Amino acid sequence: MSTSGKVWFVGAGPGAADLLTLRAARVIGAADVVIWAASLVHADVLDHARPGAEIIDSSQLPIEGVLPLYRRAAAEGLRVARIHSGDPALWGAVQEQLDLCRGLGLDVEIVPGVSSFTAVAALVGRELTIPEVAQSVILTRLEGGRTPMPPGERVRDFARHGTTMALFLSAARSGQVQAELLAGGYPADTPAVVAYQATWPDELVVRCTVGTLEATVKEHKLWKHTLFLVGPALAAAGTRSHLYHPGHFHTFRRAEPGARAELRRARTTGPAGTAGDGRPA
């Protein structure tokens, strides 16, 4: 172990303490100092902390309030678990902390976590990438909030792809979200899911459509800790992946000759009787 101290940036997952990864639980248990935000992370994750660990609630601290803890870790060789909701790679405000810790000579490591968008997909029993329906997932938030969005990253533009989209940090402006999704090309009857505090004890998960998204949010008085999923994959059925088709082969499995010919024909004609380039067959 480095004598300069170490900081783990730990993904706490969507909320439920048993959705932490094994690695996350292990490093929380090894930490001398555990920093968590009570406003974003469920208190049950602290059950993994060892007796005697210093527990710091950062929910009322700016980064300047956390910096002295990192300095102390560097000076005293402490191990710190900095717990973030979901996965630290998504809206975790981690990069600035990584820069500070490295500047102090601390070792750093990121422990990934389960993101809330995959947790919500599991709760509604859906796959977000359905063959011939949606093979991409767009993760974004509504522009115009407190943190500026880069040029070209607008919900309306993303909506033109018509694929699965997960919208974070946007519930307070649900009317604008709905307007942008419709303006971008999603039909009003496109399936949608509104999920509040997914996997928490008080979770609320409601199915609706893009056309009723705003009304659904306002009916339940939601404005934070809420995620939207939209896209045709949320209601799709009847398609089949080629991966488990008997005509598909890979290193560990041979293709059945007749099924292989059938699969080749399907790839030539494309979905629903179209040519491989999307033209009618």
C-alpha positions in Angstrom: 0.0 0.0 0.0 1.3 3.5 -0.9 2.3 5.6 2.1 1.0 8.6 0.3 -2.6 7.5 0.8 -5.3 6.4 -1.6 -8.7 7.6 -2.7 -11.3 5.2 -4.2 -14.1 6.8 -6.2 -16.8 4.2 -5.6 -20.0 3.8 -7.6 -22.8 3.1 -5.1 -25.2 2.0 -7.8 -28.8 3.2 -8.1 -29.7 2.9 -4.4 -30.1 -0.6 -3.0 -27.1 -1.5 -0.9 -27.0 -5.0 -2.3 -26.5 -3.6 -5.9 -23.0 -2.5 -4.9 -20.3 -4.5 -6.7 -18.2 -6.9 -4.6 -15.2 -4.6 -5.1 -17.1 -1.5 -4.0 -18.1 -3.3 -0.7 -14.6 -4.4 -0.2 -13.0 -1.0 -0.6 -15.6 0.7 1.6 -14.8 -1.8 4.2 -11.1 -1.1 3.9 -11.3 2.7 4.1 -10.2 4.8 7.0 -12.5 7.6 5.8 -15.8 7.2 4.0 -17.2 10.2 2.3 -20.8 10.0 1.1 -23.6 12.3 0.1 -26.8 11.7 2.1 -28.8 13.5 -0.6 -27.8 11.0 -3.3 -26.6 7.8 -1.7 -28.7 5.4 0.4 -27.5 5.2 4.0 -27.5 1.3 3.8 -24.2 1.4 1.9 -22.5 2.6 5.1 -23.2 -0.9 6.5 -20.1 -2.0 4.6 -17.8 0.5 6.4 -15.6 -1.0 9.1 -16.1 -0.1 12.8 -14.1 3.0 13.7 -14.0 4.4 10.1 -14.6 8.1 9.9 -17.9 8.8 8.1 -18.3 12.2 6.4 -21.5 13.4 4.9 -20.6 15.7 1.9 -24.1 16.7 1.0 -23.6 20.2 2.3 -20.0 20.6 1.2 -18.6 22.1 -1.9 -15.4 20.5 -3.3 -13.4 23.0 -1.2 -15.0 21.4 1.9 -13.8 17.9 0.8 -10.3 19.0 -0.2 -8.9 19.2 3.4 -9.9 15.5 3.7 -7.8 14.6 0.7 -4.9 16.7 2.0 -5.1 14.8 5.3 -5.2 11.5 3.4 -2.0 12.5 1.6 -0.2 13.6 4.7 -1.3 10.7 6.9 -1.4 7.9 4.3 -5.1 7.4 4.8 -7.4 5.3 2.6 -10.5 7.2 1.5 -13.7 5.8 -0.1 -15.5 8.6 -1.9 -18.9 7.2 -2.7 -20.9 8.5 -5.7 -24.4 7.6 -6.7 -24.8 5.3 -9.8 -21.6 5.0 -11.8 -18.9 7.7 -11.3 -18.4 7.9 -15.1 -21.9 9.5 -15.5 -22.5 13.0 -14.0 -20.3 12.1 -11.1 -18.2 15.3 -10.9 -15.3 13.0 -10.5 -12.7 14.4 -13.0 -12.0 17.6 -11.0 -11.5 15.5 -7.9 -9.2 13.1 -9.7 -7.1 16.1 -10.8 -6.9 17.4 -7.2 -6.0 14.0 -5.7 -3.3 13.4 -8.3 -1.9 16.9 -7.6 -1.6 15.9 -3.9 0.3 12.8 -4.8 -2.6 10.4 -3.8 -3.1 7.1 -5.5 -6.6 7.0 -7.1 -8.8 4.3 -8.4 -12.4 4.3 -9.8 -14.7 1.5 -8.9 -17.6 1.3 -11.4 -21.2 1.0 -10.3 -24.6 0.0 -11.6 -26.1 3.0 -13.4 -29.7 3.9 -12.6 -30.7 3.6 -16.3 -29.9 -0.1 -16.3 -31.5 -0.6 -13.0 -34.8 1.0 -14.4 -34.6 -1.3 -17.4 -34.4 -4.3 -15.1 -37.3 -3.1 -13.0 -39.6 -2.9 -16.0 -38.2 -6.1 -17.4 -37.0 -4.7 -20.7 -33.8 -4.9 -22.8 -32.9 -1.5 -24.2 -31.2 -2.9 -27.4 -33.7 -5.0 -29.4 -32.7 -6.5 -32.8 -34.2 -4.6 -35.7 -35.7 -2.0 -33.3 -33.0 -0.2 -31.4 -29.3 -1.0 -31.2 -28.1 2.2 -29.6 -28.7 3.8 -26.2 -28.3 7.6 -25.8 -27.5 8.9 -22.3 -28.1 12.6 -21.9 -29.9 15.3 -20.0 -31.9 18.3 -21.0 -29.9 21.3 -22.1 -30.3 24.7 -20.5 -29.8 23.7 -16.9 -27.2 24.9 -14.3 -24.4 23.2 -16.1 -23.9 24.3 -19.8 -24.2 21.7 -22.5 -21.6 21.5 -25.3 -22.8 22.8 -28.7 -24.6 20.2 -30.7 -25.8 18.2 -27.7 -29.5 18.8 -27.7 -32.3 16.4 -26.8 -34.2 17.4 -30.0 -31.2 16.4 -32.1 -30.7 13.1 -30.3 -34.4 12.3 -30.6 -34.0 12.2 -34.4 -32.3 8.9 -34.1 -35.5 7.3 -32.8 -33.6 4.9 -30.6 -33.6 4.3 -26.9 -32.8 7.3 -24.8 -32.2 7.7 -21.1 -32.6 11.3 -19.7 -31.0 12.2 -16.4 -31.3 15.4 -14.3 -34.3 16.7 -16.3 -37.5 16.0 -14.3 -37.9 19.6 -13.1 -38.5 20.6 -16.7 -40.6 17.7 -17.9 -42.7 19.9 -20.2 -39.6 21.0 -22.1 -38.3 17.4 -22.2 -41.6 16.3 -23.8 -41.6 19.1 -26.3 -38.0 18.4 -27.4 -38.7 14.7 -27.7 -41.7 15.3 -29.9 -40.0 18.0 -31.9 -37.1 15.6 -32.6 -39.3 13.0 -34.1 -40.5 10.6 -31.4 -44.2 9.8 -32.1 -46.5 10.8 -29.2 -47.3 7.1 -28.5 -43.6 6.1 -28.1 -43.3 4.1 -24.9 -41.7 5.9 -21.9 -40.8 5.1 -18.3 -40.6 7.6 -15.5 -38.6 6.3 -12.5 -38.1 8.0 -9.2 -35.4 6.7 -6.8 -35.2 3.4 -8.6 -34.3 0.5 -6.2 -34.8 2.7 -3.1 -37.5 1.6 -0.6 -39.8 4.4 -1.8 -39.2 3.9 -5.5 -41.8 4.8 -8.0 -41.7 3.4 -11.6 -44.5 4.4 -14.0 -45.0 3.5 -17.6 -46.4 6.2 -19.9 -45.7 7.6 -23.4 -43.7 10.5 -24.7 -47.1 12.3 -25.2 -48.1 11.8 -21.6 -44.6 12.2 -20.0 -45.2 15.7 -18.6 -48.6 14.9 -17.2 -47.2 11.8 -15.5 -44.4 13.7 -13.8 -46.7 16.4 -12.6 -49.3 13.9 -11.4 -46.7 12.4 -9.1 -45.1 15.7 -8.2 -41.6 14.6 -9.2 -38.8 17.0 -9.8 -35.5 15.3 -8.7 -34.0 11.8 -8.4 -36.0 10.9 -11.5 -34.9 9.2 -14.7 -36.7 9.0 -18.0 -36.4 6.1 -20.5 -38.0 6.5 -23.9 -37.9 4.6 -27.2 -39.6 1.8 -29.1 -37.5 -1.0 -27.4 -39.6 -0.4 -24.3 -42.5 -2.2 -25.9 -40.9 -4.3 -28.6 -41.4 -8.0 -28.9 -41.1 -10.8 -31.4 -37.6 -10.0 -32.8 -34.7 -12.4 -32.5 -31.0 -11.9 -32.0 -28.7 -13.6 -34.5 -26.3 -14.4 -31.7 -28.3 -17.5 -30.5 -29.6 -18.4 -33.9 -28.6 -22.0 -34.9 -27.2 -20.6 -38.1 -24.8 -18.3 -36.2 -21.3 -19.7 -35.5 -18.4 -18.6 -33.4 -15.2 -20.2 -31.8 -17.2 -22.5 -29.5 -20.2 -23.4 -31.7 -20.7 -24.7 -35.3 -23.6 -23.4 -37.4 -26.3 -25.8 -38.6 -26.0 -25.8 -42.4 -29.7 -25.3 -43.2 -30.1 -22.6 -40.5 -26.9 -20.9 -41.7 -28.5 -20.5 -45.2 -31.7 -19.2 -43.6 -29.7 -16.6 -41.6 -27.8 -15.5 -44.7 -31.1 -14.9 -46.5 -32.4 -12.9 -43.6 -29.3 -10.7 -43.6 -29.6 -10.1 -47.3 -33.3 -9.1 -47.2 -33.1 -7.2 -43.9 -35.8 -6.7 -41.3 -39.5 -7.0 -42.2 -39.0 -7.9 -45.9 -36.6 -5.1 -46.7 -33.3 -5.3 -48.6 -30.1 -5.1 -46.6 -29.9 -1.3 -47.3 -33.5 -0.8 -46.1 -35.2 -0.8 -49.5 -38.2 -3.0 -50.1 -37.1 -6.5 -51.0 
